[in-house]
Amino acid sequence: TALCLCFMFLRSVPTLCYKPWSYIPEGIMPVFWRVVYWTSQCLTWLLLPFMQSYARSGGFSITGKIKTALIENAIYYGTYLLIFGSLLIYVAVHPEWRLSW
């Protein structure tokens, strides 16, 4: 719009401003960002590790490979959950730190 106003003052003839072909309406970008962000998070932390474990497993059947991949990922994420839980309990019980919900 600023470009059209600049041209209007130069030529002193009113012109219509058209939206460019790449115009994006106001509420589209936040929705698009959330979709891209959460899709990439799910792919990175859930689907790709599962597919890597599935491809590396030594099972001879599809169910054997899926079972191996699920067990490997359960051990991996269970270890992280155990570490996070113990650190959370440590922080909650620590006498010098006053934490509130």
VODOVO-591305 format. One record per residue (C-alpha): x negated, y negated, z negated; residue in three letters. Coordinates in steps of 0.25 Angstrom, whole numbers, plus 5000, padded with zeros to 4 digits. Layout:
BEGIN
{xx=X yy=Y zz=Z res=ALA};
...
% end
This chain:
BEGIN
{xx=5000 yy=5000 zz=5000 res=THR};
{xx=4989 yy=4990 zz=4997 res=ALA};
{xx=4983 yy=4993 zz=5011 res=LEU};
{xx=4997 yy=4990 zz=5017 res=CYS};
{xx=4998 yy=4977 zz=5009 res=LEU};
{xx=4984 yy=4973 zz=5014 res=CYS};
{xx=4988 yy=4975 zz=5028 res=PHE};
{xx=5001 yy=4967 zz=5026 res=MET};
{xx=4994 yy=4955 zz=5021 res=PHE};
{xx=4984 yy=4955 zz=5033 res=LEU};
{xx=4995 yy=4957 zz=5044 res=ARG};
{xx=5006 yy=4950 zz=5036 res=SER};
{xx=5015 yy=4960 zz=5043 res=VAL};
{xx=5022 yy=4970 zz=5033 res=PRO};
{xx=5019 yy=4984 zz=5036 res=THR};
{xx=5024 yy=4997 zz=5030 res=LEU};
{xx=5015 yy=5006 zz=5022 res=CYS};
{xx=5016 yy=5021 zz=5024 res=TYR};
{xx=5012 yy=5031 zz=5015 res=LYS};
{xx=4999 yy=5039 zz=5020 res=PRO};
{xx=5000 yy=5053 zz=5023 res=TRP};
{xx=4992 yy=5057 zz=5011 res=SER};
{xx=5001 yy=5050 zz=5001 res=TYR};
{xx=5004 yy=5058 zz=4988 res=ILE};
{xx=5017 yy=5054 zz=4980 res=PRO};
{xx=5015 yy=5050 zz=4966 res=GLU};
{xx=5018 yy=5062 zz=4958 res=GLY};
{xx=5011 yy=5073 zz=4967 res=ILE};
{xx=4996 yy=5072 zz=4962 res=MET};
{xx=4998 yy=5075 zz=4948 res=PRO};
{xx=5006 yy=5087 zz=4952 res=VAL};
{xx=4996 yy=5091 zz=4962 res=PHE};
{xx=4985 yy=5090 zz=4952 res=TRP};
{xx=4992 yy=5099 zz=4942 res=ARG};
{xx=4994 yy=5110 zz=4952 res=VAL};
{xx=4980 yy=5109 zz=4957 res=VAL};
{xx=4974 yy=5109 zz=4943 res=TYR};
{xx=4982 yy=5120 zz=4937 res=TRP};
{xx=4981 yy=5129 zz=4949 res=THR};
{xx=4966 yy=5127 zz=4949 res=SER};
{xx=4965 yy=5130 zz=4934 res=GLN};
{xx=4973 yy=5143 zz=4936 res=CYS};
{xx=4965 yy=5147 zz=4947 res=LEU};
{xx=4952 yy=5144 zz=4940 res=THR};
{xx=4955 yy=5150 zz=4926 res=TRP};
{xx=4965 yy=5162 zz=4930 res=LEU};
{xx=4965 yy=5166 zz=4944 res=LEU};
{xx=4951 yy=5165 zz=4948 res=LEU};
{xx=4945 yy=5173 zz=4936 res=PRO};
{xx=4955 yy=5183 zz=4938 res=PHE};
{xx=4952 yy=5185 zz=4953 res=MET};
{xx=4937 yy=5185 zz=4950 res=GLN};
{xx=4939 yy=5196 zz=4939 res=SER};
{xx=4948 yy=5204 zz=4949 res=TYR};
{xx=4938 yy=5203 zz=4960 res=ALA};
{xx=4926 yy=5208 zz=4951 res=ARG};
{xx=4934 yy=5219 zz=4944 res=SER};
{xx=4930 yy=5233 zz=4948 res=GLY};
{xx=4944 yy=5239 zz=4948 res=GLY};
{xx=4949 yy=5247 zz=4960 res=PHE};
{xx=4963 yy=5243 zz=4959 res=SER};
{xx=4970 yy=5230 zz=4959 res=ILE};
{xx=4976 yy=5232 zz=4945 res=THR};
{xx=4963 yy=5236 zz=4940 res=GLY};
{xx=4956 yy=5223 zz=4945 res=LYS};
{xx=4968 yy=5215 zz=4939 res=ILE};
{xx=4966 yy=5222 zz=4926 res=LYS};
{xx=4951 yy=5220 zz=4926 res=THR};
{xx=4953 yy=5205 zz=4930 res=ALA};
{xx=4963 yy=5202 zz=4919 res=LEU};
{xx=4955 yy=5209 zz=4908 res=ILE};
{xx=4942 yy=5201 zz=4912 res=GLU};
{xx=4950 yy=5188 zz=4912 res=ASN};
{xx=4957 yy=5191 zz=4899 res=ALA};
{xx=4943 yy=5194 zz=4893 res=ILE};
{xx=4938 yy=5181 zz=4899 res=TYR};
{xx=4949 yy=5172 zz=4895 res=TYR};
{xx=4951 yy=5179 zz=4881 res=GLY};
{xx=4937 yy=5176 zz=4878 res=THR};
{xx=4939 yy=5161 zz=4881 res=TYR};
{xx=4952 yy=5161 zz=4873 res=LEU};
{xx=4945 yy=5168 zz=4861 res=LEU};
{xx=4934 yy=5158 zz=4861 res=ILE};
{xx=4944 yy=5146 zz=4862 res=PHE};
{xx=4953 yy=5152 zz=4851 res=GLY};
{xx=4941 yy=5153 zz=4842 res=SER};
{xx=4936 yy=5139 zz=4844 res=LEU};
{xx=4950 yy=5134 zz=4842 res=LEU};
{xx=4952 yy=5141 zz=4829 res=ILE};
{xx=4938 yy=5136 zz=4825 res=TYR};
{xx=4942 yy=5122 zz=4828 res=VAL};
{xx=4955 yy=5123 zz=4821 res=ALA};
{xx=4949 yy=5129 zz=4808 res=VAL};
{xx=4936 yy=5120 zz=4808 res=HIS};
{xx=4937 yy=5112 zz=4795 res=PRO};
{xx=4931 yy=5099 zz=4799 res=GLU};
{xx=4939 yy=5097 zz=4811 res=TRP};
{xx=4953 yy=5092 zz=4809 res=ARG};
{xx=4962 yy=5096 zz=4821 res=LEU};
{xx=4977 yy=5094 zz=4822 res=SER};
{xx=4986 yy=5099 zz=4833 res=TRP};
% end
